[in-house]
Every structure is written in structure tokens, then in C-alpha cells.
Amino acid sequence: MRRVIIFLLLSMGIFLSCENSSSQFPVLEDLPQPVQKSPAIKIVSPLDGSIIEGAVRIEVFTSGCIDTVEFYIDQILKYTDTSPPFCYVWSTTDQTPGRHTIIVKGYCLGIYKVKDTITVYVPE
């Protein structure tokens, strides 16, 4: 019984000393935080300024939390991809010759984060 009382008194002393401590041990704010990659998106194919025709595979590199990519051709949403590798095959056979803009938008948990834009050319 005496040992139990001593143990309880010592335990309470440790608990009380932790509660009011000026902290010689690291506090949560002092610990290093995990490095978070900033969300990024980049069209890697085709290259900006390319002359393209036929079926064109638009490939995108992403980093960070990007989990959804939207593909736009001339401001019109053409496709939404929700799993990597993010890509879309665009048929240019029914497109007017000339300049076209490809935009990709990256989302994290449904929130728009980043975009990339390139210009390509469809020949006559």
C-alpha cells in the first residue's frame, strides 16, 4: 500500500511538472513540419508553338496535391481526368486550320489551384 501511495505521489509530481513547465523539451511548434510540394501543372506534350494534326495526345506533368485535371481547347472544356497519368487525346481532324489554345487546369480536392497554357497550330 505504501508503494502505491509513493507511486501515485511521484506520478502526480511528474504530471504537474509537465503542465507548468517552461519546456526544456521540444514543443509541437518547434518540431520541423513536413515539406509540402506546391501544386504545379505543366503541359509536356505537345510543345508550345507546335504544328499538330490528326490525333494529338496532350500529356501533363503534375506535382503536389493535384488530383484532377481539366483539358480545354479554345476555352471549351473537352475532358476531365481524375487519375494520373493525366492525358487527353484530341482529334484535330474537325478543327479549323490555324491557331488553337490548349489550357489545362489542376485541382486539389475540388479546389482550383494552377493552370498552364500553350498555343498550337493546325495546318490547312
C-alpha positions, 0 to 999 in steps of 0.5 A: 500500500505504501508503494502505491501511495509513493507511486501515485505521489511521484506520478502526480509530481511528474504530471504537474511538472509537465503542465507548468513547465517552461519546456526544456523539451521540444514543443509541437511548434518547434518540431520541423513540419513536413515539406509540402510540394506546391501544386504545379501543372505543366503541359509536356506534350505537345510543345508550345508553338507546335504544328499538330494534326490528326490525333494529338495526345496532350500529356501533363506533368503534375506535382503536389496535391493535384488530383484532377485535371481539366483539358480545354481547347479554345476555352471549351472544356473537352475532358476531365481526368481524375487519375494520373497519368493525366492525358487527353487525346484530341482529334484535330481532324474537325478543327479549323486550320490555324491557331488553337489554345490548349489550357489545362487546369489542376485541382486539389480536392475540388479546389482550383489551384494552377493552370498552364497554357500553350498555343498550337497550330493546325495546318490547312 
